[in-house]
Amino acid sequence: MQTQILVIEDDELLNSGLCYHLQKRGITPFSAYGIEEAKSLLTQEHFDLILLDVNLPDGNGFDLARETISRSNVPFVFLTAHNLEEEIIQGLRFGADDYIVKPFSVKVLMEKIQTVLRRCSGAQGQKVYTAGSLSVDLENRIVKSRGNVVSLTPTEFEILEVFCRNRDQILTKDILLEKIWDRKENYVNEHTLSLNVSRLRNKIADGEHEYIKTIYGLGYKWVGGRK
């Protein structure tokens, strides 16, 4: 099945230009110029990625992202005319897979899109993930370090699975709480989350590789066993 990307951008010239470059790469683009048009397309089609302008004439792109992410795992790449730290952090909290500031190089944007598509398709289809001396069997929920089984609680494994499926992305505490606990209707505060991440980090540590990196002021990032 051909890759489909929804381009939500109210600048008609930019929208058509992005669609042209996507088509050149064998991707099927769909254009939307506002929130309501995008919502209509989202009910009709399956998309592998959404390219989303933050500022739209009929609403805020962040609101659409929040609503869409709550229903599906489709990756987002945000476009914005503002190089504001607060806006970038807000996008990351909503689960943005990447963020690019206008004006930008179309060539760079296309590479970013391909990178996100490769990462997401690989993460969703992968059954056994390996990094450093760690092996994570996502289907059978078995974790091994240097060949020895690591005993994890269900919650610790769910945290590990989220990291493995979202590697090299910054995961804020809000995102982790939403992905792991909110869907079960269990309330867990940030302190409890920090304790679980700390226990997981200690259990998979091997003295040689770093797996979970703390990004101060934002959250955590899975760095995949880099030394």
Secondary structure, DSSP 8 states (H G I E B T S, - for coil): ---EEEEE-S-HHHHHHHHHHHHHTT-EEEEESSHHHHHHHHHH---SEEEEESEETTEEHHHHHHHHHTT----EEEEES---HHHHHHHHHTT-SEEEESS--HHHHHHHHHHHHHHHHHHHH-SEEEETTEEEETTTTEEEETTEE----HHHHHHHHHHHHTTTSEEEHHHHHHHHTGGGT----HHHHHHHHHHHHHHH--SS-EEEEEETTTEEEEEEEE-
